[in-house]
Amino acid sequence: MATKIPEAQARLFKNVFVCKNCQTKKKSTSLKVLEGKEKCRKCNKRAFRPLKKK
């Protein structure tokens, strides 16, 4: 079984959020997302969730 590389996991999943409305991915800090300062590129909503790891 393959081992997971920590650098790759951080690059793919750290600070990546998904829009709850249109499922667009966006990289941003969690602080900005929690404060509502980030908005989606496609639908302009401010509802995000963290990216789920497979």
PDB file of N, CA, C, O and CB in Angstrom:
ATOM      1  N   MET A   1       0.838  -1.176   0.000  1.00  0.00           N
ATOM      2  CA  MET A   1       0.000   0.000   0.000  1.00  0.00           C
ATOM      3  C   MET A   1       0.889   1.247   0.000  1.00  0.00           C
ATOM      4  O   MET A   1       1.907   1.291   0.690  1.00  0.00           O
ATOM      5  CB  MET A   1      -0.956  -0.006   1.217  1.00  0.00           C
ATOM      6  N   ALA A   2       0.503   2.233  -0.760  1.00  0.00           N
ATOM      7  CA  ALA A   2       1.297   3.452  -0.889  1.00  0.00           C
ATOM      8  C   ALA A   2       1.152   4.321   0.363  1.00  0.00           C
ATOM      9  O   ALA A   2       0.084   4.400   0.969  1.00  0.00           O
ATOM     10  CB  ALA A   2       0.871   4.243  -2.143  1.00  0.00           C
ATOM     11  N   THR A   3       2.260   4.967   0.728  1.00  0.00           N
ATOM     12  CA  THR A   3       2.211   5.886   1.854  1.00  0.00           C
ATOM     13  C   THR A   3       1.857   7.276   1.345  1.00  0.00           C
ATOM     14  O   THR A   3       2.167   7.627   0.206  1.00  0.00           O
ATOM     15  CB  THR A   3       3.560   5.902   2.619  1.00  0.00           C
ATOM     16  N   LYS A   4       1.219   8.050   2.178  1.00  0.00           N
ATOM     17  CA  LYS A   4       0.825   9.395   1.797  1.00  0.00           C
ATOM     18  C   LYS A   4       1.960  10.365   2.102  1.00  0.00           C
ATOM     19  O   LYS A   4       2.552  10.329   3.180  1.00  0.00           O
ATOM     20  CB  LYS A   4      -0.468   9.816   2.527  1.00  0.00           C
ATOM     21  N   ILE A   5       2.246  11.214   1.156  1.00  0.00           N
ATOM     22  CA  ILE A   5       3.318  12.192   1.310  1.00  0.00           C
ATOM     23  C   ILE A   5       2.732  13.445   1.955  1.00  0.00           C
ATOM     24  O   ILE A   5       1.798  14.033   1.410  1.00  0.00           O
ATOM     25  CB  ILE A   5       3.988  12.525  -0.068  1.00  0.00           C
ATOM     26  N   PRO A   6       3.264  13.867   3.110  1.00  0.00           N
ATOM     27  CA  PRO A   6       2.693  15.018   3.811  1.00  0.00           C
ATOM     28  C   PRO A   6       2.716  16.314   2.991  1.00  0.00           C
ATOM     29  O   PRO A   6       1.784  17.114   3.071  1.00  0.00           O
ATOM     30  CB  PRO A   6       3.435  15.235   5.099  1.00  0.00           C
ATOM     31  N   GLU A   7       3.773  16.522   2.206  1.00  0.00           N
ATOM     32  CA  GLU A   7       3.862  17.742   1.399  1.00  0.00           C
ATOM     33  C   GLU A   7       2.766  17.790   0.342  1.00  0.00           C
ATOM     34  O   GLU A   7       2.195  18.847   0.076  1.00  0.00           O
ATOM     35  CB  GLU A   7       5.235  17.839   0.729  1.00  0.00           C
ATOM     36  N   ALA A   8       2.477  16.644  -0.253  1.00  0.00           N
ATOM     37  CA  ALA A   8       1.431  16.585  -1.270  1.00  0.00           C
ATOM     38  C   ALA A   8       0.052  16.760  -0.636  1.00  0.00           C
ATOM     39  O   ALA A   8      -0.807  17.434  -1.204  1.00  0.00           O
ATOM     40  CB  ALA A   8       1.501  15.254  -2.036  1.00  0.00           C
ATOM     41  N   GLN A   9      -0.164  16.162   0.527  1.00  0.00           N
ATOM     42  CA  GLN A   9      -1.442  16.313   1.212  1.00  0.00           C
ATOM     43  C   GLN A   9      -1.694  17.778   1.583  1.00  0.00           C
ATOM     44  O   GLN A   9      -2.815  18.270   1.451  1.00  0.00           O
ATOM     45  CB  GLN A   9      -1.479  15.432   2.469  1.00  0.00           C
ATOM     46  N   ALA A  10      -0.651  18.473   2.046  1.00  0.00           N
ATOM     47  CA  ALA A  10      -0.793  19.887   2.404  1.00  0.00           C
ATOM     48  C   ALA A  10      -1.100  20.724   1.172  1.00  0.00           C
ATOM     49  O   ALA A  10      -1.922  21.638   1.232  1.00  0.00           O
ATOM     50  CB  ALA A  10       0.483  20.404   3.090  1.00  0.00           C
ATOM     51  N   ARG A  11      -0.450  20.422   0.062  1.00  0.00           N
ATOM     52  CA  ARG A  11      -0.659  21.199  -1.169  1.00  0.00           C
ATOM     53  C   ARG A  11      -2.075  21.016  -1.710  1.00  0.00           C
ATOM     54  O   ARG A  11      -2.678  21.967  -2.208  1.00  0.00           O
ATOM     55  CB  ARG A  11       0.364  20.788  -2.239  1.00  0.00           C
ATOM     56  N   LEU A  12      -2.606  19.795  -1.614  1.00  0.00           N
ATOM     57  CA  LEU A  12      -3.907  19.510  -2.195  1.00  0.00           C
ATOM     58  C   LEU A  12      -5.083  19.904  -1.294  1.00  0.00           C
ATOM     59  O   LEU A  12      -6.136  20.287  -1.802  1.00  0.00           O
ATOM     60  CB  LEU A  12      -3.994  18.053  -2.518  1.00  0.00           C
ATOM     61  N   PHE A  13      -4.924  19.818   0.026  1.00  0.00           N
ATOM     62  CA  PHE A  13      -6.069  19.973   0.912  1.00  0.00           C
ATOM     63  C   PHE A  13      -6.000  21.151   1.878  1.00  0.00           C
ATOM     64  O   PHE A  13      -7.028  21.534   2.436  1.00  0.00           O
ATOM     65  CB  PHE A  13      -6.236  18.743   1.684  1.00  0.00           C
ATOM     66  N   LYS A  14      -4.825  21.735   2.095  1.00  0.00           N
ATOM     67  CA  LYS A  14      -4.714  22.825   3.053  1.00  0.00           C
ATOM     68  C   LYS A  14      -5.241  24.116   2.433  1.00  0.00           C
ATOM     69  O   LYS A  14      -4.867  24.469   1.314  1.00  0.00           O
ATOM     70  CB  LYS A  14      -3.251  22.999   3.514  1.00  0.00           C
ATOM     71  N   ASN A  15      -6.101  24.814   3.153  1.00  0.00           N
ATOM     72  CA  ASN A  15      -6.687  26.091   2.732  1.00  0.00           C
ATOM     73  C   ASN A  15      -7.472  25.991   1.436  1.00  0.00           C
ATOM     74  O   ASN A  15      -7.497  26.951   0.666  1.00  0.00           O
ATOM     75  CB  ASN A  15      -5.606  27.121   2.576  1.00  0.00           C
ATOM     76  N   VAL A  16      -8.114  24.856   1.171  1.00  0.00           N
ATOM     77  CA  VAL A  16      -8.970  24.703  -0.004  1.00  0.00           C
ATOM     78  C   VAL A  16     -10.408  24.555   0.490  1.00  0.00           C
ATOM     79  O   VAL A  16     -10.707  23.725   1.349  1.00  0.00           O
ATOM     80  CB  VAL A  16      -8.533  23.465  -0.885  1.00  0.00           C
ATOM     81  N   PHE A  17     -11.278  25.372  -0.069  1.00  0.00           N
ATOM     82  CA  PHE A  17     -12.679  25.364   0.324  1.00  0.00           C
ATOM     83  C   PHE A  17     -13.554  25.192  -0.903  1.00  0.00           C
ATOM     84  O   PHE A  17     -13.150  25.528  -2.016  1.00  0.00           O
ATOM     85  CB  PHE A  17     -13.046  26.656   1.074  1.00  0.00           C
ATOM     86  N   VAL A  18     -14.769  24.660  -0.695  1.00  0.00           N
ATOM     87  CA  VAL A  18     -15.700  24.385  -1.773  1.00  0.00           C
ATOM     88  C   VAL A  18     -16.979  25.171  -1.519  1.00  0.00           C
ATOM     89  O   VAL A  18     -17.492  25.198  -0.400  1.00  0.00           O
ATOM     90  CB  VAL A  18     -15.989  22.863  -1.892  1.00  0.00           C
ATOM     91  N   CYS A  19     -17.484  25.804  -2.561  1.00  0.00           N
ATOM     92  CA  CYS A  19     -18.732  26.556  -2.464  1.00  0.00           C
ATOM     93  C   CYS A  19     -19.883  25.578  -2.225  1.00  0.00           C
ATOM     94  O   CYS A  19     -19.968  24.543  -2.886  1.00  0.00           O
ATOM     95  CB  CYS A  19     -18.978  27.403  -3.753  1.00  0.00           C
ATOM     96  N   LYS A  20     -20.753  25.900  -1.296  1.00  0.00           N
ATOM     97  CA  LYS A  20     -21.880  25.025  -0.992  1.00  0.00           C
ATOM     98  C   LYS A  20     -22.958  25.088  -2.062  1.00  0.00           C
ATOM     99  O   LYS A  20     -23.794  24.188  -2.151  1.00  0.00           O
ATOM    100  CB  LYS A  20     -22.471  25.388   0.350  1.00  0.00           C
ATOM    101  N   ASN A  21     -22.949  26.133  -2.869  1.00  0.00           N
ATOM    102  CA  ASN A  21     -23.976  26.297  -3.884  1.00  0.00           C
ATOM    103  C   ASN A  21     -23.570  25.660  -5.218  1.00  0.00           C
ATOM    104  O   ASN A  21     -24.339  24.890  -5.793  1.00  0.00           O
ATOM    105  CB  ASN A  21     -24.274  27.773  -4.081  1.00  0.00           C
ATOM    106  N   CYS A  22     -22.369  25.976  -5.714  1.00  0.00           N
ATOM    107  CA  CYS A  22     -21.989  25.530  -7.061  1.00  0.00           C
ATOM    108  C   CYS A  22     -20.788  24.581  -7.073  1.00  0.00           C
ATOM    109  O   CYS A  22     -20.342  24.187  -8.150  1.00  0.00           O
ATOM    110  CB  CYS A  22     -21.682  26.729  -7.922  1.00  0.00           C
ATOM    111  N   GLN A  23     -20.255  24.204  -5.916  1.00  0.00           N
ATOM    112  CA  GLN A  23     -19.145  23.250  -5.770  1.00  0.00           C
ATOM    113  C   GLN A  23     -17.855  23.699  -6.463  1.00  0.00           C
ATOM    114  O   GLN A  23     -17.090  22.861  -6.938  1.00  0.00           O
ATOM    115  CB  GLN A  23     -19.560  21.907  -6.320  1.00  0.00           C
ATOM    116  N   THR A  24     -17.610  24.991  -6.526  1.00  0.00           N
ATOM    117  CA  THR A  24     -16.361  25.513  -7.066  1.00  0.00           C
ATOM    118  C   THR A  24     -15.309  25.530  -5.963  1.00  0.00           C
ATOM    119  O   THR A  24     -15.597  25.920  -4.832  1.00  0.00           O
ATOM    120  CB  THR A  24     -16.561  26.935  -7.662  1.00  0.00           C
ATOM    121  N   LYS A  25     -14.079  25.104  -6.295  1.00  0.00           N
ATOM    122  CA  LYS A  25     -13.006  25.104  -5.317  1.00  0.00           C
ATOM    123  C   LYS A  25     -12.295  26.453  -5.318  1.00  0.00           C
ATOM    124  O   LYS A  25     -12.132  27.085  -6.361  1.00  0.00           O
ATOM    125  CB  LYS A  25     -12.011  23.968  -5.606  1.00  0.00           C
ATOM    126  N   LYS A  26     -11.871  26.886  -4.116  1.00  0.00           N
ATOM    127  CA  LYS A  26     -11.140  28.137  -3.986  1.00  0.00           C
ATOM    128  C   LYS A  26     -10.130  27.991  -2.861  1.00  0.00           C
ATOM    129  O   LYS A  26     -10.441  27.434  -1.809  1.00  0.00           O
ATOM    130  CB  LYS A  26     -12.101  29.329  -3.723  1.00  0.00           C
ATOM    131  N   LYS A  27      -8.911  28.496  -3.085  1.00  0.00           N
ATOM    132  CA  LYS A  27      -7.888  28.498  -2.043  1.00  0.00           C
ATOM    133  C   LYS A  27      -7.959  29.806  -1.287  1.00  0.00           C
ATOM    134  O   LYS A  27      -7.934  30.886  -1.878  1.00  0.00           O
ATOM    135  CB  LYS A  27      -6.476  28.286  -2.639  1.00  0.00           C
ATOM    136  N   SER A  28      -8.047  29.697   0.029  1.00  0.00           N
ATOM    137  CA  SER A  28      -8.111  30.868   0.879  1.00  0.00           C
ATOM    138  C   SER A  28      -7.809  30.439   2.308  1.00  0.00           C
ATOM    139  O   SER A  28      -7.828  29.250   2.627  1.00  0.00           O
ATOM    140  CB  SER A  28      -9.498  31.562   0.781  1.00  0.00           C
ATOM    141  N   THR A  29      -7.532  31.408   3.156  1.00  0.00           N
ATOM    142  CA  THR A  29      -7.287  31.067   4.551  1.00  0.00           C
ATOM    143  C   THR A  29      -8.616  30.827   5.251  1.00  0.00           C
ATOM    144  O   THR A  29      -9.644  31.387   4.873  1.00  0.00           O
ATOM    145  CB  THR A  29      -6.487  32.184   5.264  1.00  0.00           C
ATOM    146  N   SER A  30      -8.579  29.993   6.267  1.00  0.00           N
ATOM    147  CA  SER A  30      -9.809  29.660   6.982  1.00  0.00           C
ATOM    148  C   SER A  30     -10.348  30.870   7.739  1.00  0.00           C
ATOM    149  O   SER A  30     -11.558  30.976   7.940  1.00  0.00           O
ATOM    150  CB  SER A  30      -9.565  28.498   7.951  1.00  0.00           C
ATOM    151  N   LEU A  31      -9.488  31.773   8.157  1.00  0.00           N
ATOM    152  CA  LEU A  31      -9.925  32.958   8.872  1.00  0.00           C
ATOM    153  C   LEU A  31     -10.792  33.852   7.988  1.00  0.00           C
ATOM    154  O   LEU A  31     -11.815  34.371   8.436  1.00  0.00           O
ATOM    155  CB  LEU A  31      -8.721  33.734   9.384  1.00  0.00           C
ATOM    156  N   LYS A  32     -10.380  34.032   6.726  1.00  0.00           N
ATOM    157  CA  LYS A  32     -11.160  34.857   5.806  1.00  0.00           C
ATOM    158  C   LYS A  32     -12.504  34.217   5.491  1.00  0.00           C
ATOM    159  O   LYS A  32     -13.511  34.912   5.363  1.00  0.00           O
ATOM    160  CB  LYS A  32     -10.383  35.095   4.517  1.00  0.00           C
ATOM    161  N   VAL A  33     -12.520  32.897   5.365  1.00  0.00           N
ATOM    162  CA  VAL A  33     -13.770  32.195   5.064  1.00  0.00           C
ATOM    163  C   VAL A  33     -14.731  32.308   6.245  1.00  0.00           C
ATOM    164  O   VAL A  33     -15.923  32.544   6.047  1.00  0.00           O
ATOM    165  CB  VAL A  33     -13.498  30.708   4.730  1.00  0.00           C
ATOM    166  N   LEU A  34     -14.235  32.145   7.458  1.00  0.00           N
ATOM    167  CA  LEU A  34     -15.082  32.236   8.638  1.00  0.00           C
ATOM    168  C   LEU A  34     -15.630  33.640   8.839  1.00  0.00           C
ATOM    169  O   LEU A  34     -16.758  33.799   9.306  1.00  0.00           O
ATOM    170  CB  LEU A  34     -14.312  31.805   9.863  1.00  0.00           C
ATOM    171  N   GLU A  35     -14.853  34.658   8.497  1.00  0.00           N
ATOM    172  CA  GLU A  35     -15.313  36.040   8.639  1.00  0.00           C
ATOM    173  C   GLU A  35     -16.252  36.457   7.514  1.00  0.00           C
ATOM    174  O   GLU A  35     -16.905  37.495   7.612  1.00  0.00           O
ATOM    175  CB  GLU A  35     -14.127  36.980   8.683  1.00  0.00           C
ATOM    176  N   GLY A  36     -16.331  35.657   6.439  1.00  0.00           N
ATOM    177  CA  GLY A  36     -17.217  35.976   5.326  1.00  0.00           C
ATOM    178  C   GLY A  36     -16.633  36.959   4.339  1.00  0.00           C
ATOM    179  O   GLY A  36     -17.380  37.614   3.612  1.00  0.00           O
ATOM    180  N   LYS A  37     -15.316  37.080   4.291  1.00  0.00           N
ATOM    181  CA  LYS A  37     -14.672  38.032   3.387  1.00  0.00           C
ATOM    182  C   LYS A  37     -14.457  37.458   1.989  1.00  0.00           C
ATOM    183  O   LYS A  37     -14.248  38.208   1.036  1.00  0.00           O
ATOM    184  CB  LYS A  37     -13.345  38.473   3.964  1.00  0.00           C
ATOM    185  N   GLU A  38     -14.505  36.149   1.864  1.00  0.00           N
ATOM    186  CA  GLU A  38     -14.299  35.509   0.567  1.00  0.00           C
ATOM    187  C   GLU A  38     -15.642  35.213  -0.071  1.00  0.00           C
ATOM    188  O   GLU A  38     -16.586  34.800   0.602  1.00  0.00           O
ATOM    189  CB  GLU A  38     -13.469  34.214   0.712  1.00  0.00           C
ATOM    190  N   LYS A  39     -15.719  35.429  -1.388  1.00  0.00           N
ATOM    191  CA  LYS A  39     -16.937  35.046  -2.090  1.00  0.00           C
ATOM    192  C   LYS A  39     -16.583  34.225  -3.317  1.00  0.00           C
ATOM    193  O   LYS A  39     -15.469  34.305  -3.835  1.00  0.00           O
ATOM    194  CB  LYS A  39     -17.758  36.288  -2.488  1.00  0.00           C
ATOM    195  N   CYS A  40     -17.541  33.438  -3.771  1.00  0.00           N
ATOM    196  CA  CYS A  40     -17.345  32.508  -4.876  1.00  0.00           C
ATOM    197  C   CYS A  40     -17.165  33.269  -6.188  1.00  0.00           C
ATOM    198  O   CYS A  40     -17.785  34.309  -6.411  1.00  0.00           O
ATOM    199  CB  CYS A  40     -18.531  31.535  -4.978  1.00  0.00           C
ATOM    200  N   ARG A  41     -16.302  32.728  -7.049  1.00  0.00           N
ATOM    201  CA  ARG A  41     -16.060  33.345  -8.355  1.00  0.00           C
ATOM    202  C   ARG A  41     -17.266  33.223  -9.282  1.00  0.00           C
ATOM    203  O   ARG A  41     -17.545  34.122 -10.076  1.00  0.00           O
ATOM    204  CB  ARG A  41     -14.843  32.713  -9.013  1.00  0.00           C
ATOM    205  N   LYS A  42     -17.977  32.103  -9.173  1.00  0.00           N
ATOM    206  CA  LYS A  42     -19.080  31.836 -10.096  1.00  0.00           C
ATOM    207  C   LYS A  42     -20.407  32.436  -9.637  1.00  0.00           C
ATOM    208  O   LYS A  42     -21.077  33.132 -10.399  1.00  0.00           O
ATOM    209  CB  LYS A  42     -19.240  30.349 -10.277  1.00  0.00           C
ATOM    210  N   CYS A  43     -20.782  32.162  -8.387  1.00  0.00           N
ATOM    211  CA  CYS A  43     -22.129  32.540  -7.949  1.00  0.00           C
ATOM    212  C   CYS A  43     -22.156  33.696  -6.948  1.00  0.00           C
ATOM    213  O   CYS A  43     -23.234  34.135  -6.547  1.00  0.00           O
ATOM    214  CB  CYS A  43     -22.804  31.350  -7.341  1.00  0.00           C
ATOM    215  N   ASN A  44     -20.995  34.193  -6.541  1.00  0.00           N
ATOM    216  CA  ASN A  44     -20.871  35.339  -5.624  1.00  0.00           C
ATOM    217  C   ASN A  44     -21.481  35.114  -4.245  1.00  0.00           C
ATOM    218  O   ASN A  44     -21.795  36.080  -3.550  1.00  0.00           O
ATOM    219  CB  ASN A  44     -21.512  36.538  -6.240  1.00  0.00           C
ATOM    220  N   LYS A  45     -21.654  33.859  -3.835  1.00  0.00           N
ATOM    221  CA  LYS A  45     -22.131  33.572  -2.483  1.00  0.00           C
ATOM    222  C   LYS A  45     -20.938  33.424  -1.548  1.00  0.00           C
ATOM    223  O   LYS A  45     -19.800  33.280  -1.994  1.00  0.00           O
ATOM    224  CB  LYS A  45     -23.006  32.289  -2.461  1.00  0.00           C
ATOM    225  N   ARG A  46     -21.207  33.460  -0.263  1.00  0.00           N
ATOM    226  CA  ARG A  46     -20.140  33.401   0.736  1.00  0.00           C
ATOM    227  C   ARG A  46     -20.198  32.141   1.596  1.00  0.00           C
ATOM    228  O   ARG A  46     -19.624  32.109   2.684  1.00  0.00           O
ATOM    229  CB  ARG A  46     -20.206  34.617   1.624  1.00  0.00           C
ATOM    230  N   ALA A  47     -20.881  31.110   1.121  1.00  0.00           N
ATOM    231  CA  ALA A  47     -21.025  29.861   1.876  1.00  0.00           C
ATOM    232  C   ALA A  47     -20.009  28.845   1.377  1.00  0.00           C
ATOM    233  O   ALA A  47     -20.108  28.370   0.246  1.00  0.00           O
ATOM    234  CB  ALA A  47     -22.467  29.296   1.748  1.00  0.00           C
ATOM    235  N   PHE A  48     -19.036  28.511   2.210  1.00  0.00           N
ATOM    236  CA  PHE A  48     -17.981  27.563   1.855  1.00  0.00           C
ATOM    237  C   PHE A  48     -17.897  26.461   2.892  1.00  0.00           C
ATOM    238  O   PHE A  48     -18.301  26.635   4.042  1.00  0.00           O
ATOM    239  CB  PHE A  48     -16.627  28.275   1.723  1.00  0.00           C
ATOM    240  N   ARG A  49     -17.364  25.321   2.467  1.00  0.00           N
ATOM    241  CA  ARG A  49     -17.054  24.212   3.366  1.00  0.00           C
ATOM    242  C   ARG A  49     -15.652  23.735   3.024  1.00  0.00           C
ATOM    243  O   ARG A  49     -15.179  23.955   1.909  1.00  0.00           O
ATOM    244  CB  ARG A  49     -18.107  23.043   3.242  1.00  0.00           C
ATOM    245  N   PRO A  50     -14.976  23.080   3.974  1.00  0.00           N
ATOM    246  CA  PRO A  50     -13.646  22.537   3.663  1.00  0.00           C
ATOM    247  C   PRO A  50     -13.734  21.407   2.646  1.00  0.00           C
ATOM    248  O   PRO A  50     -14.756  20.728   2.552  1.00  0.00           O
ATOM    249  CB  PRO A  50     -12.959  22.035   4.941  1.00  0.00           C
ATOM    250  N   LEU A  51     -12.675  21.209   1.895  1.00  0.00           N
ATOM    251  CA  LEU A  51     -12.600  20.145   0.909  1.00  0.00           C
ATOM    252  C   LEU A  51     -12.494  18.806   1.621  1.00  0.00           C
ATOM    253  O   LEU A  51     -11.679  18.664   2.533  1.00  0.00           O
ATOM    254  CB  LEU A  51     -11.404  20.357  -0.044  1.00  0.00           C
ATOM    255  N   LYS A  52     -13.300  17.814   1.227  1.00  0.00           N
ATOM    256  CA  LYS A  52     -13.256  16.491   1.840  1.00  0.00           C
ATOM    257  C   LYS A  52     -12.095  15.685   1.279  1.00  0.00           C
ATOM    258  O   LYS A  52     -11.870  15.657   0.069  1.00  0.00           O
ATOM    259  CB  LYS A  52     -14.579  15.746   1.618  1.00  0.00           C
ATOM    260  N   LYS A  53     -11.366  15.034   2.168  1.00  0.00           N
ATOM    261  CA  LYS A  53     -10.264  14.176   1.738  1.00  0.00           C
ATOM    262  C   LYS A  53     -10.815  12.831   1.304  1.00  0.00           C
ATOM    263  O   LYS A  53     -11.743  12.307   1.919  1.00  0.00           O
ATOM    264  CB  LYS A  53      -9.219  14.000   2.867  1.00  0.00           C
ATOM    265  N   LYS A  54     -10.251  12.279   0.258  1.00  0.00           N
ATOM    266  CA  LYS A  54     -10.721  10.993  -0.259  1.00  0.00           C
ATOM    267  C   LYS A  54     -10.210   9.846   0.565  1.00  0.00           C
ATOM    268  O   LYS A  54     -10.511   8.690   0.268  1.00  0.00           O
ATOM    269  CB  LYS A  54     -10.300  10.812  -1.695  1.00  0.00           C
TER     270      LYS A  54
END
